[in-house]
Amino acid sequence: MAVPANRRRPALIAGVLALALGTTALTALPGTAQQAPPVTASAIPRIGPDFADVVERVAPSVVRVITTTRAAPASTEIPRGGPMEEMFRRFGGQAPGAPLPRRGGQGSGFIVDPAGYIVTNAHVVGAEAEVQVALADGRTLPARVVGRDVATDIALLKVEAGAPLPALRFGDSDRTRVGEWVMAMGSPFGLGGSVTAGIVSARGRQIGAGPYDDFIQTDASINPGNSGGPLFNAAGEVVGVNTAIVSPSGGNIGIGFAVPSRMAQSVVAQLREHGAVRRGWLGVSLQPMDAEMAAALGTAEAKGALINAVEPGSPAARAGLRAGDVVTAIDGRAVETPRDLAAGVADVPPGRTATLAILRDGASTEARVEIGSHPANAVPAAKPGQPALGLGLAPRQGGGAEIARVEPGSAAAERGLAPGDVVLRAGEREVRSPQDVAEAIAAARAAGRPSVALQIERDGRSRFVALPLRAA
């Protein structure tokens, strides 16, 4: 059916308008006066910085971290030679004594020293026995795990490249501002050298990852495989280590988290020097203050860290701290929340004395505390010829000892132990503290036993693990 002329004209004008908006330049419609020269796309101001020069400079220092390990054995054991052995093997089981299947993983990292030191996440290398690093120049090198800190999710690797490697420089994360442009780089889903950009969405985020949560939040796209990669500012300085995302689907939704460079630098320095992070320990349980509690305790402000329990024999107990005390400062630094106190104590080297400002029964006082070494710092020593057990233990409220650290390649790693597991029994004794585990191991060694039996609880289920004490 033909369209009347008076209806074709508006359609024609609309078509011309659509065509004009679809082209690169905006031009005047036919029959209208042209008041200004055409505005080309190149004249439109750019939103955000151009990271191209920064990428060209920093890309050679960003690496892909590749891990390989033996899969943990199944909990159900089928005797060798039994009637179920063949069926067990055919349907995916692991016959006793057979080599365990290998599993692979990957993440990102970045070079911080030309000698071959590389920063990544602790969860990227995990308790893996084998780690390799793929450099930007195409080489893949074996890497040694210098140390891991599960509490901050930072690990330090070392490769031997035969020549100096291009290293990155840390920036000052304390000067990073909300709204500032940042760039993430790494290997999401194994796609090495990927670059994304966004802004700093927030600082000081606590996401329940641990007692030292202090994350930078960013909307720069971070996906699986980005873990351990650097977060850059516009100057190409590393202001964070990409660590975690919030996602209902497993992919990026614009909420990513990075460990601030201030924290990462401190942890890396200790890992390089000691192979572990030596944190101070007070030995108290804490809870936050609120207005109702402040009124009940007779304090003027709802600030500070309220002590609700003191562990017997701890540095806090020796200094006379008690439940009901409110800590308001440590060495002159204000304490407004339990996290402030936890971070302040962790920064004090074990053996040094710290001064705590305390509110007790409505009155101000001070306590001098000789800070101890956190139980998670202690790993039972191995005798010559014995494998390292590789366990870092921490006290657990309600009894038992929680595994805070498992060293890669250690006896504990080979037996499938992992941070978060709880040790309920060691040898013949019930475990009430990390010291019970250490004493049980010492007793088993003194008796000449090749292993010690540990009862481990994970996800509400318990099992026994024979932890070897000497080389086979």
C-alpha positions in Angstrom: 0.0 0.0 0.0 1.3 3.4 -1.0 2.2 5.9 1.8 0.7 9.4 1.4 3.2 12.2 0.7 2.3 14.0 3.9 3.3 10.9 5.9 6.4 10.2 3.9 8.1 13.5 4.8 8.3 13.0 8.6 9.6 9.4 8.0 12.2 10.8 5.6 13.3 13.4 8.1 13.6 10.8 10.8 15.7 8.6 8.5 18.0 11.4 7.8 18.4 12.1 11.6 19.1 8.5 12.3 21.8 8.4 9.6 23.4 11.6 10.9 23.6 10.2 14.5 25.0 7.0 13.1 28.0 8.6 11.4 31.3 9.7 13.0 30.6 13.4 12.5 27.5 15.4 13.4 26.3 17.5 10.4 23.4 19.9 9.9 20.2 18.6 8.4 19.4 19.8 4.8 17.6 23.1 4.7 19.0 24.3 8.1 21.6 27.0 8.6 25.0 25.8 9.5 26.2 27.9 12.4 29.4 26.1 13.3 32.0 23.7 11.7 31.4 20.0 12.1 32.4 18.5 15.4 34.5 15.4 14.9 34.8 12.5 17.3 38.4 13.3 18.0 37.3 16.6 19.6 35.2 14.9 22.2 37.1 15.0 25.5 38.5 11.7 26.8 37.0 10.3 30.0 39.8 9.1 32.3 43.6 8.7 31.8 45.3 7.0 28.9 47.1 4.0 30.4 48.8 3.0 27.1 52.2 4.4 28.1 51.9 2.9 31.6 51.0 -0.5 30.2 54.0 -0.5 27.8 56.3 0.3 30.7 55.0 -2.2 33.4 53.8 -5.1 31.3 57.2 -6.9 31.3 57.1 -7.1 35.1 53.7 -8.9 35.3 53.8 -12.7 35.3 51.5 -15.7 35.2 51.8 -18.1 38.2 51.1 -21.8 37.4 50.7 -24.4 40.1 50.6 -28.2 40.0 49.9 -30.6 42.9 48.8 -34.1 43.6 45.1 -34.3 44.4 44.2 -35.2 47.9 43.4 -38.9 48.4 39.8 -40.0 48.7 38.6 -40.6 52.3 37.3 -44.1 51.4 40.1 -46.6 51.2 39.8 -49.9 49.2 42.3 -52.6 50.2 44.8 -53.4 47.4 43.9 -56.6 45.7 40.4 -56.6 47.1 37.3 -57.4 45.0 36.3 -53.7 44.8 39.7 -52.4 43.7 39.0 -52.6 39.9 35.6 -51.1 40.1 36.9 -48.4 42.4 39.6 -47.5 39.9 37.2 -47.6 36.9 34.7 -45.3 38.4 37.1 -42.6 39.4 38.5 -43.8 42.7 42.1 -43.9 43.8 43.5 -47.3 44.7 45.8 -47.3 47.7 49.5 -46.9 46.7 48.7 -45.7 43.2 50.1 -42.3 42.1 47.6 -39.5 42.9 46.2 -37.5 39.9 47.7 -34.1 39.3 45.7 -30.9 39.5 46.7 -27.5 38.1 45.9 -24.0 39.0 46.9 -20.5 38.0 47.0 -16.9 39.0 49.0 -13.7 38.5 52.0 -12.1 40.1 54.6 -9.3 39.6 58.3 -8.9 39.9 59.4 -6.6 42.8 63.2 -7.2 42.7 65.5 -7.7 39.7 67.0 -10.7 41.5 63.8 -12.7 40.7 61.5 -12.0 43.7 57.8 -12.2 42.7 54.7 -11.3 44.7 51.5 -13.2 44.4 48.6 -14.3 46.6 49.0 -17.0 49.2 45.9 -18.8 48.0 47.3 -18.9 44.5 50.2 -21.1 45.5 48.4 -22.7 48.4 50.1 -25.8 49.7 51.2 -26.7 46.2 54.5 -28.6 45.8 55.3 -27.3 42.3 55.1 -23.6 41.2 56.2 -22.2 37.8 56.2 -18.6 36.6 55.5 -17.6 33.0 57.4 -14.4 32.2 56.3 -11.8 29.7 59.3 -12.7 27.4 57.9 -16.2 26.9 60.1 -18.1 29.3 58.6 -20.4 32.0 60.8 -20.9 35.0 60.4 -23.0 38.1 59.8 -21.0 41.3 60.6 -21.5 44.9 58.0 -20.4 47.5 60.0 -18.2 49.9 57.1 -17.8 52.2 53.3 -17.4 52.6 51.2 -15.3 54.9 47.7 -16.7 55.0 46.4 -13.8 57.2 47.0 -11.2 54.5 46.9 -13.6 51.5 50.4 -12.6 50.4 53.1 -14.9 49.1 56.7 -14.4 47.9 58.3 -16.5 45.1 61.9 -16.6 43.8 63.0 -17.6 40.3 66.5 -17.9 38.9 66.4 -16.1 35.5 70.1 -15.8 34.8 69.9 -12.1 34.4 68.2 -9.1 36.1 64.4 -8.9 35.6 62.3 -5.8 35.2 60.9 -4.9 38.6 58.0 -2.7 39.7 57.9 -0.1 42.3 55.4 0.1 45.2 53.4 3.3 45.6 51.9 4.7 48.8 48.4 3.2 49.2 47.7 5.5 52.1 47.7 8.4 49.6 45.3 6.6 47.3 41.9 8.5 47.2 38.4 7.2 46.5 37.6 8.1 42.9 41.2 7.9 41.7 41.8 6.0 38.5 43.5 2.6 38.8 44.5 -0.2 36.5 44.6 -3.9 37.1 46.8 -6.3 35.2 47.1 -10.1 35.2 45.9 -13.3 33.6 42.1 -13.6 34.1 41.0 -17.1 33.0 44.6 -17.7 31.8 44.6 -14.8 29.4 48.0 -13.3 30.2 48.7 -9.7 29.9 45.1 -8.5 30.3 44.5 -4.9 31.4 41.4 -3.4 32.9 40.8 0.0 34.4 38.4 1.7 36.8 38.4 3.8 40.0 39.0 3.3 43.7 35.5 2.6 45.0 36.3 2.6 48.7 39.2 2.1 51.2 39.5 0.2 54.4 37.0 -2.4 53.4 36.5 -5.4 55.8 35.1 -8.4 54.1 35.6 -11.1 56.8 38.7 -12.5 55.2 40.7 -12.2 58.4 41.7 -10.0 61.4 43.8 -7.7 59.2 41.2 -6.8 56.6 42.0 -3.4 55.1 41.2 -3.8 51.4 41.1 -1.3 48.6 37.8 -1.8 46.7 37.8 -1.1 43.0 35.5 -1.5 40.0 38.4 -2.3 37.6 37.4 -5.7 36.2 39.0 -8.5 38.3 38.2 -12.1 37.4 39.5 -15.6 38.4 43.1 -15.7 37.4 43.7 -12.0 38.3 44.6 -13.1 41.9 48.0 -11.9 42.9 48.3 -9.4 40.1 49.1 -5.7 40.6 46.7 -2.8 41.0 48.4 0.3 39.5 47.8 4.0 40.0 48.1 6.4 37.0 51.8 6.8 37.6 52.4 3.0 37.1 53.1 2.4 40.8 51.7 -0.7 42.6 49.2 0.4 45.1 47.5 -3.0 45.7 47.6 -6.7 45.2 44.4 -8.0 43.6 43.0 -10.6 45.9 39.2 -11.2 45.9 35.9 -10.4 44.2 32.3 -10.3 45.2 30.3 -12.1 42.6 27.2 -14.3 42.6 28.2 -15.8 39.3 32.0 -16.2 39.7 32.8 -13.4 37.3 33.3 -9.7 37.6 30.5 -7.4 38.7 32.6 -4.4 39.5 33.4 -5.2 43.1 37.0 -6.3 43.5 39.4 -6.0 46.4 43.2 -5.5 46.7 45.6 -5.7 49.6 47.0 -2.2 50.1 50.7 -1.8 49.1 51.5 -0.5 52.6 50.5 -3.8 54.1 51.9 -5.9 51.2 55.4 -4.2 51.5 55.7 -5.0 55.2 54.6 -8.6 54.7 57.0 -9.1 51.7 59.9 -7.7 53.7 59.3 -10.2 56.5 58.8 -13.1 54.1 62.0 -12.3 52.4 63.9 -12.1 55.7 62.3 -14.8 57.8 60.2 -16.9 55.5 57.2 -16.0 57.6 55.5 -13.0 59.2 56.3 -12.6 62.9 53.4 -10.9 64.5 52.9 -9.8 68.1 50.4 -11.6 70.3 48.4 -10.3 73.2 46.2 -13.3 74.0 42.7 -11.7 74.4 39.3 -11.9 72.8 37.8 -8.6 71.8 34.4 -7.1 71.0 33.4 -3.7 69.7 31.9 -1.0 71.9 28.5 0.6 71.3 26.6 3.4 73.0 24.7 1.0 75.2 27.8 -0.8 76.4 29.7 2.5 76.9 26.9 3.7 79.2 26.9 0.3 81.1 30.7 0.6 81.6 30.6 4.3 82.5 32.8 5.4 79.5 32.3 8.7 77.7 32.5 7.4 74.1 31.5 4.2 72.3 35.1 3.7 71.1 37.8 1.2 71.9 38.3 -2.5 72.1 36.4 -4.3 74.9 38.3 -7.3 76.3 35.8 -10.2 76.9 38.3 -12.9 77.7 42.0 -13.3 78.6 43.9 -16.5 77.7 45.6 -18.0 80.7 49.4 -17.6 80.6 49.2 -15.1 77.7 51.1 -11.8 77.6 47.8 -10.0 78.5 47.4 -12.2 81.6 50.9 -11.6 82.8 50.4 -7.9 82.4 47.2 -8.0 84.6 44.7 -7.3 81.8 41.2 -8.6 82.6 37.8 -9.0 81.0 35.9 -5.7 81.1 38.9 -3.6 80.3 38.5 -1.2 77.3 41.7 -0.6 75.3 41.7 2.9 73.8 45.2 3.3 72.5 48.5 1.3 71.9 51.8 3.2 72.0 49.9 6.5 71.6 47.9 5.4 68.5 44.1 5.6 69.0 42.2 2.3 69.2 38.6 2.8 68.1 37.7 -0.8 67.1 39.0 -4.3 67.9 40.6 -4.3 64.4 42.7 -1.3 65.4 44.1 -3.1 68.4 44.7 -6.4 66.5 46.6 -4.5 63.8 48.6 -2.5 66.4 49.6 -5.6 68.4 50.6 -7.4 65.2 52.9 -4.6 64.3 54.9 -4.9 67.5 57.8 -7.3 67.3 57.6 -10.2 69.8 59.6 -9.4 72.9 59.1 -5.7 72.8 57.0 -3.8 75.4 53.9 -1.9 74.4 51.9 0.6 76.4 48.2 0.2 76.4 45.8 3.0 77.5 42.9 1.4 79.3 39.5 2.3 80.8 38.8 0.2 83.8 35.8 0.7 86.1 35.3 4.1 84.5 38.9 5.3 85.3 41.8 5.7 82.9 45.0 3.7 83.5 47.9 2.3 81.5 49.4 -1.2 81.2 52.8 -2.1 79.9 52.7 -5.5 78.1 55.6 -7.5 76.8 54.2 -8.6 73.5 54.5 -12.3 72.8 55.0 -14.3 69.6 51.7 -15.4 68.0 51.2 -19.2 68.3 50.7 -19.3 64.5 54.4 -18.3 64.2 55.6 -21.5 65.8 56.1 -24.6 63.6 57.3 -27.7 65.4 61.0 -28.1 64.5 62.2 -31.2 62.6 65.3 -33.1 63.4 68.0 -33.6 60.7 66.8 -36.1 58.2 63.2 -35.5 59.0 60.8 -33.6 56.7 59.4 -30.2 58.0 55.9 -30.7 59.4 54.9 -27.4 58.0 52.2 -26.5 60.5 51.4 -23.1 62.0 48.9 -23.4 64.8 46.7 -20.9 66.5 44.5 -21.2 69.7 40.8 -21.7 69.1 38.1 -20.5 71.3 36.2 -23.4 72.7 39.1 -25.8 72.6 41.5 -27.4 70.1 44.1 -25.8 67.9 43.4 -24.3 64.5 45.8 -24.7 61.6 46.7 -21.2 60.5 49.4 -22.1 58.0 50.5 -25.1 56.0 53.9 -24.8 54.3 54.1 -25.9 50.6 55.8 -29.2 50.1 55.7 -30.1 53.8 54.5 -33.3 55.4 51.3 -31.5 56.5 50.7 -30.4 52.9 51.3 -33.9 51.6 48.7 -35.2 54.0 46.1 -32.8 52.7 45.9 -30.5 55.8 44.8 -27.0 55.2 44.4 -23.7 57.0 41.1 -23.7 58.9 41.3 -27.4 59.9 41.0 -27.9 63.7 43.2 -30.4 65.6 41.1 -32.1 68.2 43.5 -34.8 69.3 47.3 -35.4 68.9 48.7 -38.8 69.8 47.0 -39.9 73.0 46.0 -36.5 74.3 43.1 -34.2 73.7 44.2 -30.9 72.3 43.2 -27.7 74.2 45.9 -25.5 72.8 48.7 -25.5 70.2 51.2 -26.4 73.0 49.4 -29.8 73.3 50.1 -30.6 69.7 53.8 -29.6 70.0 54.1 -31.8 73.1 52.5 -34.8 71.4 54.8 -34.5 68.5 57.8 -34.3 70.8 56.6 -37.3 72.7 56.1 -39.3 69.5 59.6 -38.4 68.3 61.1 -39.3 71.6 59.4 -42.7 71.5 60.9 -43.3 68.0 57.5 -43.4 66.2 57.5 -42.7 62.5 54.3 -40.6 62.7 51.8 -39.0 65.0 48.1 -39.4 64.8 46.1 -36.2 64.5 42.3 -36.0 64.7 41.3 -33.3 62.3 37.9 -31.6 62.1 36.8 -29.9 58.8 33.3 -28.7 57.9 31.9 -30.4 61.0 33.4 -33.9 60.1 36.4 -35.4 61.7 39.0 -37.9 60.6 42.4 -39.1 61.7 45.6 -38.3 59.8 49.0 -40.0 60.3 51.5 -37.1 60.1 55.0 -38.5 59.3 57.8 -37.4 61.6 60.8 -38.7 59.8 61.9 -39.4 56.2 60.8 -42.8 54.9 
